Amino acid sequence: MKKANMYMVLMFAVLLAVQPFIGGKTAEAVDRFSDVDNSHWAADEIEYLAEENVADGDASGNFRPDEPLTRAQASVMITSALDQDGLYPGIASFSDVDSDFWAYASIERAAQMEIFQGKNGNFNPNGSIEKAQVAAVAARAFFGSESKDAAGSVDFGDIDDDFWAKGYIKTLVDHNIVEDTGQFEPNEAATRAEFSAYLARTMNEDLRGGGDNSPEESEEDTGSRILYEGVVDASTPLNVRSGPGTENGVLYTLQDGTKVDVYEQTGSWLKISSHGGEGYVHGNYVTNVDEVDSDQDNEDKTAEAIADGKVNSSTLVVRDGPNASHDSIGRLSQGDTVKIYEETNGSWVLIKYNGDWAYTHSGYLDEKPAGESALSNKTIVIDAGHGDHDPGAQGNGLVEKNIVLDVALRVQSKLEDQGVNVVMTRDDDTFVSLSGRVNIAERADADSFVSIHANAATPSANGAETFYDSSYKSRESRELAQSIQDRLVQETGMNYRRVADTGFYVIRNTTMPSTLIELGFVTNTRDANRMKQAGYENRAAQAVVNGIEDYYEW
Ligand code: ZN
């Protein structure tokens, strides 16, 4: 048996939060499923997944190992394997997956984690998955999206070096999850047994093949895979997220000056570990202590960035020289940020990529001069819902039009302190029509539109929810909504209800990134009591401002 690999164990322990690995013990297939006996080639893997509550059979006790795996089944299994199945789904994304569909939450979560994507607004939950896609899904989920670029060839007769999923397949081969021989049959539909085998072997090293020829981490790496020690350098608490990107949920926050261990870099995100456990933070807010302390200062370390860049295309190739004839050394994804150190000839800029000098094309970067506040000179419309004869929601002594105006005025003043040009749709108890509100935002040519409301429903409904609409600036609106929702939950203590795509008039018709916040339910006793607490309006306003800042900060 292969030596226990501490790094992988550590990584999986965090990713999966499964109970300690059944080290040394191979899961034994018992007669759990009537159609999977001990001689089935994937019996151990299926048994392991069943033990871990990742996979289940049908009502009659069959696993149906040779049936094609559906996308819905794969979503359930993989989010469950990642221990992400209990989380809020957040977003209603697909027209063919209703919220009462049995796998709804898992599908939403899998999409949110970018494990699966839909097509033209549909998820196709009952569709099968080609084996190449299964390899991509498993590799991305467990070894990161950079596994796409894994170098080297594979021996499979039907997988050549240009095949889109070659990197993913190579990653699975390198980890002894698939045996690199014969045909891979990338376009065949994967069966439930095949997917189970990939998943179980990814989760549990004891189920993998190979051994002596294992190419990954050797003995001397064991236990010391920290890239460097860093220290948090952020003026506001730094969000530690479950994955590399703001779409991932916030696990906990870190204060300025906290020390962290940095394990890996994914685009502009760092995988770190600190007192709160492992997670991901944006690299802009962590300073490398090793470098600061190093005696060997060289020009790399004293160079000052002239601008920040943010990738605005789906991928952007990074090269080792300033034109397209130079070798590609990696790629950035949409939303990744880089420090720009030099404009070179033409459109190429000098950046840092994984700590090294590199070049990329500036045509796919939004740029802002170094040191400029993300919020300064932005025009933001703050829309306090309702007003005058339209009180909005009422309950437990609270009236929506009053509470949202109070919060909105505080948001205005806090944003103005940061150099934002704030446009209010109302700043007193007057009535403005919905189209009037949209017109104000359009005339102001605003950079974003934030509508503030409070909810009413049955007494049990509770929590904060934030909406976006996909008619205009869909991705940006969703990011804005998510940023504000995260802060509302974190800073006002409301339950996380959801972030969802809805067609509310003011966010459907404004053409800039826009969001509609429901602070909480005045009709719920607990929410209402929170809203009545001293300082609530100020905390809510600060949360909205922090969320807006999170969205713009890069
Ligand atoms: Zn309202």
Residues whose N, C-alpha, C, O or C-beta is under 5 A from the ligand:
A	BS01	ZN	G385 G392 H453 A454
